[in-house]
Amino acid sequence: MTTLAGFHHVKLPVRDVAASRDWYRTVLGFDVDIEFVEHDVLMGVAMRDPDGCVCLALRHDPVRAESLAGFDPVALAVATRADLEAWQDRLDTAGHAHGGIVAGHEGWVLVGLHDPDRFEPRLYTIEHRDRSET
């Protein structure tokens, strides 16, 4: 059987590529790998987290971006609850609104963080929680 090795990247439609690029860079620490300029207009970017584990692409597509507003298209893995709390502290210190840490189905989740298109990228622990904890 042929197997998959994971995701190559996730691509999100955005209304304003530069604004979204700057948000993912500033708030979540992504670095730009490639900028896609077409007819002298920035139409997309490919980004990676500092460890090179998560690849995210942003593509100018305002109609699709608007239709997905309020949706949580991606959950980014965080190792432990302590790491998630460190993210929460980082976001709080920088003044980025979010909904706090809640119990997820398997682990803990930081919810309510919204990018410029009102997508909700969630931070989710890969460390499972004791289901008796809430």
ZAMARGU-4260 file (C-alpha; in steps of 0.2 Angstrom, whole numbers, plus 5000, padded with zeros to 4 digits):
<rodrens>
0) 5000/5000/5000 | 5006/5018/4996 | 5007/5029/5011 | 5006/5047/5014 | 5020/5057/5023
5) 5009/5071/5030 | 5003/5087/5023 | 5014/5097/5011 | 5005/5113/5015 | 4989/5121/5019
10) 4983/5135/5008 | 4971/5148/5014 | 4961/5161/5004 | 4964/5179/5010 | 4957/5196/5005
15) 4974/5205/5008 | 4990/5195/5006 | 5001/5207/5014 | 4990/5210/5029 | 4988/5191/5032
20) 5007/5188/5029 | 5011/5201/5042 | 4998/5194/5054 | 5005/5176/5053 | 5023/5183/5054
25) 5020/5194/5069 | 5007/5183/5079 | 5012/5165/5075 | 5030/5168/5070 | 5030/5161/5053
30) 5044/5166/5041 | 5041/5169/5022 | 5048/5157/5010 | 5042/5163/4994 | 5031/5178/4988
35) 5021/5175/4972 | 5020/5191/4962 | 5010/5191/4947 | 5009/5207/4935 | 5018/5217/4949
40) 5005/5212/4962 | 5008/5201/4977 | 4995/5187/4975 | 5002/5174/4987 | 5015/5169/5000
45) 5022/5152/5006 | 5027/5152/5024 | 5035/5141/5037 | 5036/5141/5056 | 5053/5143/5063
50) 5056/5125/5065 | 5051/5121/5047 | 5038/5109/5052 | 5022/5118/5047 | 5020/5125/5029
55) 5006/5138/5026 | 5001/5146/5010 | 4991/5162/5008 | 4982/5166/4991 | 4973/5181/4986
60) 4955/5176/4984 | 4943/5188/4993 | 4927/5179/4988 | 4932/5162/4996 | 4940/5171/5011
65) 4924/5180/5015 | 4914/5164/5013 | 4925/5155/5026 | 4925/5170/5039 | 4922/5163/5056
70) 4928/5145/5051 | 4943/5136/5060 | 4952/5128/5045 | 4968/5123/5054 | 4973/5117/5071
75) 4992/5120/5074 | 5000/5107/5085 | 5008/5112/5102 | 5017/5099/5112 | 5011/5101/5129
80) 4998/5111/5140 | 5013/5121/5147 | 5018/5126/5129 | 5000/5131/5126 | 5000/5142/5141
85) 5016/5150/5135 | 5008/5154/5119 | 4993/5161/5128 | 5005/5172/5138 | 5014/5178/5122
90) 4997/5182/5114 | 4992/5191/5130 | 5008/5201/5131 | 5007/5206/5113 | 4988/5211/5115
95) 4981/5198/5103 | 4963/5194/5108 | 4958/5176/5110 | 4946/5165/5119 | 4958/5156/5131
100) 4962/5138/5134 | 4948/5125/5134 | 4947/5106/5135 | 4947/5098/5117 | 4942/5081/5113
105) 4959/5074/5115 | 4970/5088/5122 | 4969/5107/5126 | 4965/5120/5114 | 4968/5139/5113
110) 4952/5146/5104 | 4946/5163/5098 | 4961/5169/5090 | 4957/5177/5073 | 4967/5182/5058
115) 4963/5197/5047 | 4950/5187/5037 | 4942/5181/5053 | 4948/5163/5052 | 4952/5155/5068
120) 4968/5146/5068 | 4968/5135/5084 | 4983/5129/5094 | 4980/5112/5100 | 4990/5101/5111
125) 4996/5084/5105 | 4998/5079/5123 | 4982/5071/5128 | 4973/5077/5143 | 4965/5067/5157
130) 4947/5067/5152 | 4941/5070/5170 | 4950/5087/5168 | 4940/5102/5162
</rodrens>
